[in-house]
């Protein structure tokens, strides 16, 4: 998307408020002519992704009152394939999922700590499996993620809830799982004492989904990351903070989460706005009947 802004700059657009429909159409023509380093055309999916994310970005800026007009609003763009985003879980689903992991065994204590952490700070399951005990700073309530995606380190917050479950895991059950094996320092270990892998985390995630009656095919472990980002945006957290939290190198990637945010917002409006819910439908039906009755009497 950075290339798009450079293209707009070349057209003389130095302020997003000056972006017009013709600039977007010009960009689309430019993308059609663009070639990769191997001389091939850009894939339709790549071109659609660029335009789609630009549209999401401008909708976000307008919704937050940074811009008055969305230049994409009048354009009829047919995307061959829109950006693929896994579903974010509803807040009630996350609560049901987490609360279903009771603490009646060592493996469930470990799992509760894992999924509370994944949801709280949106880290990837691979990053979680690579965590070491030394990465946890209980004093400052921080977690150091070393060599995340792209080989970059970052620090994420350690929430009060997941901090409690991590401490519970570390106090006794972690040593029990090691069973005399050499401690390589990893925070979460398997039942055999070795390093936990992402497949095991995924399998445990699916198990608890099934246990609490949530359709397993609907979500993946990565959905907790999507849920974290979406719920933060719903609560008004700045998108730049979410970008830093998730470890995105560009805000372009984070912008995609605003699509989930907008979809969630639509559901909230449908459920609670007085002119969207069933009560309004019932009232309008009565009003419509009253109008017909009045018309018959005239």
C-alpha positions in Angstrom: 0.0 0.0 0.0 3.0 2.3 0.5 3.4 2.1 -3.3 -0.1 3.4 -3.7 0.6 6.5 -1.6 3.8 7.1 -3.6 1.7 6.9 -6.8 -0.8 9.4 -5.4 2.0 11.7 -4.4 3.2 11.5 -8.0 -0.2 12.7 -9.1 0.2 15.7 -6.9 -1.9 14.4 -4.0 0.0 15.4 -0.8 -3.0 15.3 1.5 -5.4 12.4 1.8 -8.3 15.0 2.0 -7.5 15.9 -1.6 -7.8 12.3 -2.9 -10.6 12.1 -5.5 -12.3 9.2 -7.4 -10.3 9.9 -10.5 -7.0 9.3 -8.5 -8.3 5.9 -7.4 -9.3 5.0 -11.0 -5.9 6.1 -12.2 -4.2 3.9 -9.5 -6.3 0.9 -10.8 -5.1 1.5 -14.3 -1.5 1.8 -13.0 -1.8 -1.5 -11.2 -3.0 -3.2 -14.4 0.2 -2.1 -16.1 2.5 -2.9 -13.2 4.9 -5.8 -13.6 6.7 -7.8 -11.0 10.5 -8.1 -10.9 10.1 -11.2 -13.1 8.2 -9.2 -15.7 4.8 -10.8 -14.8 1.5 -9.0 -14.3 0.3 -8.5 -10.7 -2.2 -11.2 -9.7 -5.8 -10.1 -9.6 -5.9 -10.9 -5.9 -2.9 -8.7 -5.2 -4.5 -5.7 -7.0 -7.8 -6.3 -5.3 -6.1 -6.5 -1.9 -4.5 -3.1 -2.5 -7.7 -1.3 -3.5 -9.8 -3.1 -0.9 -7.5 -2.2 2.0 -7.3 1.4 0.8 -11.1 1.5 0.9 -11.2 0.0 4.4 -8.6 2.6 5.5 -10.6 5.5 4.2 -13.8 4.2 5.8 -12.0 4.0 9.1 -10.7 7.6 8.8 -14.2 8.9 8.0 -15.7 7.0 10.8 -13.2 8.5 13.2 -13.8 12.0 11.8 -10.3 12.4 10.4 -11.8 12.9 7.0 -15.1 14.2 5.9 -15.5 12.4 2.6 -14.7 8.9 1.5 -13.7 9.0 -2.2 -14.4 5.2 -2.5 -18.1 5.6 -1.6 -19.3 6.3 -5.2 -17.0 3.7 -6.9 -18.5 0.4 -8.0 -15.5 -1.9 -7.7 -15.9 -5.6 -8.3 -13.2 -7.5 -6.4 -12.4 -10.9 -7.8 -11.3 -12.0 -4.4 -11.4 -9.9 -1.3 -8.9 -10.0 1.5 -9.2 -13.2 3.4 -9.7 -12.6 7.1 -10.5 -15.3 9.6 -13.5 -14.6 11.8 -13.1 -12.9 15.1 -14.9 -14.5 18.0 -17.7 -12.6 19.7 -16.9 -11.4 23.2 -19.4 -13.8 24.7 -17.9 -16.7 22.8 -14.4 -15.8 24.1 -15.7 -15.7 27.7 -17.5 -19.0 27.3 -14.5 -20.6 25.7 -12.1 -19.4 28.4 -14.4 -20.1 31.3 -14.9 -23.7 30.0 -11.3 -24.5 30.8 -11.7 -25.4 34.5 -8.5 -25.8 36.6 -9.0 -29.4 37.7 -5.8 -30.8 36.1 -2.3 -29.7 35.2 -2.9 -29.7 31.5 -6.0 -27.5 31.9 -4.1 -25.0 34.1 -1.5 -24.8 31.4 -4.1 -24.4 28.6 -6.0 -21.7 30.5 -2.7 -19.7 30.9 -2.0 -20.2 27.1 -5.4 -19.1 25.8 -5.8 -16.2 28.3 -2.4 -14.9 27.1 -3.1 -15.4 23.4 -6.4 -13.4 23.7 -5.0 -10.7 26.0 -2.1 -9.5 23.9 -2.9 -11.1 20.4 0.5 -12.9 20.0 0.8 -15.6 17.5 0.7 -19.2 18.7 4.3 -19.8 17.3 5.5 -16.8 19.4 3.8 -18.2 22.5 5.5 -21.6 22.0 8.9 -19.9 21.8 8.4 -18.0 25.0 10.9 -18.7 27.8 10.5 -18.2 31.5 13.1 -15.4 31.2 10.8 -13.5 28.8 8.2 -12.9 31.5 8.6 -9.8 33.6 6.0 -10.0 36.4 7.4 -6.8 38.0 6.7 -4.6 35.0 3.8 -6.8 33.8 5.5 -7.3 30.4 6.3 -10.1 28.0 9.3 -10.0 25.7 8.6 -11.7 22.4 12.0 -12.5 20.8 12.3 -12.8 17.0 8.7 -12.7 16.2 7.5 -12.6 12.6 10.1 -10.8 10.5 12.8 -11.6 13.2 11.8 -8.5 15.2 11.6 -8.3 19.0 8.7 -6.6 20.7 7.2 -6.1 24.2 3.6 -6.8 24.9 1.6 -6.2 28.2 1.1 -9.0 30.7 -2.5 -8.7 31.9 -3.6 -9.4 35.4 -5.8 -12.4 34.5 -3.2 -14.2 32.3 -0.5 -13.3 34.9 -2.4 -15.1 37.6 -2.8 -18.3 35.4 0.9 -18.2 34.3 2.0 -18.0 38.0 -0.3 -20.9 38.8 1.2 -22.9 36.0 4.8 -22.1 37.0 4.4 -22.7 40.7 4.1 -26.5 40.4 2.6 -27.9 37.3 5.4 -26.9 34.9 8.0 -28.7 37.0 5.7 -31.7 37.2 5.5 -31.8 33.3 9.3 -31.6 33.0 9.5 -35.0 34.9 13.2 -34.7 35.6 14.0 -33.8 32.0 16.5 -31.0 31.2 14.8 -27.7 31.6 15.4 -25.8 28.3 13.7 -22.7 29.8 10.5 -22.7 27.7 7.5 -21.3 29.5 5.0 -23.8 28.2 6.0 -27.5 27.8 4.2 -30.6 26.6 3.0 -33.4 28.7 6.3 -35.2 27.9 8.3 -32.2 29.1 9.5 -31.1 25.7 8.8 -27.8 23.9 5.2 -27.2 23.1 4.3 -27.0 19.4 1.6 -25.1 17.5 -0.2 -28.2 16.5 -0.7 -29.2 20.1 -2.1 -25.7 20.9 -4.4 -26.0 17.9 -5.7 -29.4 19.0 -6.4 -28.2 22.5 -8.1 -25.1 21.1 -10.5 -27.3 19.0 -11.1 -29.6 22.0 -12.3 -26.7 24.2 -14.4 -25.2 21.4 -16.2 -28.5 21.0 -16.6 -28.9 24.8 -18.4 -25.6 25.1 -20.6 -26.1 22.1 -18.9 -23.7 19.6 -18.6 -25.0 16.0 -15.0 -26.1 15.6 -14.8 -25.3 11.9 -15.8 -21.7 12.6 -12.5 -20.6 14.3 -8.8 -21.4 14.5 -6.3 -20.5 17.3 -5.5 -17.4 15.2 -9.0 -16.2 15.7 -8.0 -15.2 19.3 -5.5 -12.8 17.7 -8.2 -11.4 15.4 -10.5 -11.2 18.4 -8.0 -9.3 20.5 -7.4 -6.7 17.7 -11.1 -6.3 16.9 -12.3 -5.9 20.5 -9.6 -3.3 21.1 -10.7 -1.3 18.0 -14.3 -1.6 19.2 -13.3 0.0 22.5 -11.7 2.9 20.7 -8.0 1.9 20.9 -5.9 3.8 18.3 -5.0 1.6 15.3 -1.3 2.5 15.7 -1.3 0.9 19.1 -2.9 -2.3 17.7 -0.3 -2.3 15.0 2.5 -2.2 17.6 0.8 -4.8 19.8 0.4 -7.3 17.0 3.9 -6.7 15.6 2.8 -5.6 12.1 5.6 -3.9 10.2 3.0 -1.8 8.3 -0.3 -0.3 9.4 -1.6 -1.7 6.1 -1.9 -5.1 7.6 -3.6 -3.8 10.7 -6.2 -1.9 8.6 -7.6 -5.2 7.5 -8.9 -5.7 11.1 -11.2 -2.7 10.7 -13.3 -4.8 8.4 -14.0 -7.2 11.3 -14.6 -4.1 13.5 -17.2 -2.7 11.1 -18.9 -6.1 10.7 -19.1 -6.3 14.5 -20.5 -2.8 14.7 -23.2 -3.7 12.2 -24.3 -6.6 14.4 -24.4 -4.3 17.5 -26.6 -1.8 15.6 -28.9 -4.6 14.4 -29.4 -5.8 17.9 -29.6 -2.6 19.9 -30.5 0.4 17.6 -34.2 1.2 18.1 -34.7 1.5 14.3 -33.1 -1.9 13.6 -34.5 -4.3 16.1 -37.7 -6.4 16.2 -39.6 -3.9 18.3 -39.2 -1.3 15.5 -40.4 -3.8 12.9 -43.4 -4.6 15.0 -44.2 -0.9 15.4 -43.8 -0.1 11.7 -46.1 -3.0 10.9 -48.8 -1.5 13.2 -48.2 1.9 11.7 -48.5 0.6 8.2 -51.9 -1.1 9.1 -53.1 2.2 10.7 -52.3 4.1 7.6 -54.2 1.6 5.5 -57.2 1.8 7.8 -57.1 5.6 7.7 -56.9 5.4 3.9 -60.0 3.2 3.8 -62.0 5.7 5.9 -61.1 8.7 3.7 
